[in-house]
Amino acid sequence: MIYTFITISPFRRSPLSLLTGQTSLSTERIQNVLLAYLRLLTADPNIATRLEWATTPLLQLRAHADMGVKLLCILVIAKQQGLSEEKRMELEREWIGDVKGTDARVFYGKEIVLVDGGCEFRDKWIDGWLLPVHEAKRETECELICT
């Protein structure tokens, strides 16, 4: 079902094709697209191969200043290419450097917060190093809702 939808969506060429040609992209927007990309690969590990999504755009984001963008790129590359944990960690050291103490905040969407009897939407940022934990929790919550 996901594959059928993607083949008729702007993601057909790659989720990163949505960023092509845009000159002033916010870090939040780039991270949002990368997180969607990661989630697609989690739901359908072979989709990138079937649709021939190149890793070149991901490799180009290596030069991005934001550590969260770099970390998401690494996670997407590792998932898309089926890299071992050791290889993924090697990429982290190569792209990010010493991961201990390196802040890699990731934009995780919006959340509704109650404020003075009302509510408002606020940006939700998480520690990127804990992204797999947040994603596992999100997936479990989704499964509970769907059953």
Order of alpha helices (4+ residues) and beta strands (2+ residues): alpha-alpha-alpha-alpha-alpha-alpha-beta-beta-alpha
